Amino acid sequence: CAAIPETLLESELFGYERGAFTGATKTTVGKIETSNGGTLFLDEIGDLPHPLQAKLLRFLQERRIERVGGRQEIPVDVRVVCATHQNLKARIAEQNFREDLFYRLAEIVIEIPPLRQRMGDAVLLAHGFLRRFADEMKRGTLSFSDGAVRAMEQHTWPGNVRELQSAVRRAVIMAEGQRISHDDLGLFLPNLQQ
């Protein structure tokens, strides 16, 4: 929801009819309609522009959409899963997020604390990323040095899992041998042995 410009987001989610706007030379099905019978994942829902919040709420209540420029209601059966780094209750208090939309979306809420608060998770995730990136880049069997593991355990990961993932990907690319050091990860902590 944050990556697509606000002017395009409505047509991306709901689709559009031919002639709905300049450049709409054909009818296009949106992400919601494409997800019919399945699951739609909306990342960064807290960044959804206010005008689209009302349209999304209507879809969630009615389980029907109208494409941009269309007049026909299209029934859609889709499970909606959302994620955000925003505090939606604070956004509601600031009047930046609709309270009724929040309660419609918040049927089941799973709060995941930041990586820095989950002891041991950084190293577990790093091993999974390491296997994936080593396979993708045909690097064989790579492993972390003891210093790399200690550095990952001590780092606060302000960029959360995305920072960890990028650090491991970079390390797989940059490591000269089969062991990834804290230097390869870009973690420069004092008194660490590789």
C-alpha positions, 0 to 999 in steps of 0.5 A: 500500500505504500509502494504504489503511488496514491493515484494508481493504488485504487486502479491496482486494487479495484481494477478499471474499465476501458476509458475510465481515465486517459490511457485506460485502453482496456478493462483491467482486473485489479488485485482484489478481483484477481484474488477471488477464491484465495487470499489478498495480502495488503502490506503496509496497510497503515499507509493506505490513503484515507479516501481508499480506506473508505472504499476498502471498508465498503468492499470488506463489508459488502464483499463486492467491488466496482472497478474504477469507471465501472457501474457493475458490482462484482462479488468477490470471495477473498480472505484479507491479510494485512501487515503494518509497522504503524501503530494503527490505534495511534493513527486512529487517534490522529485521525489518519486511519479509519476506526471502523476499517481497523475493527473490520480488519482486526478480527485476528491480530498477531503482534510480532515484536521487533527482532531486537526483542526476540532473542535468538531469532536473528541467528535462526532467520540468518541461517535460513536466509544463508541457505536460500541465498547460497542456493540461489547464487550457487555458492555451495555450503556456506556457514557463519563464523563464531564471530558472525553469530556473536555479532548478529546476537549483539546487533540491535537490528534497527531495520528489523528482518529486512536489515538482516536479510540484506546483510546476509545476502550481501555477505553471501555475495561478498564472502571470499571463502566458505565462512561468513565473518562479521565483516562480511555481514557489515557488523563491526563490533569491538573485540570480536574474533572472526 
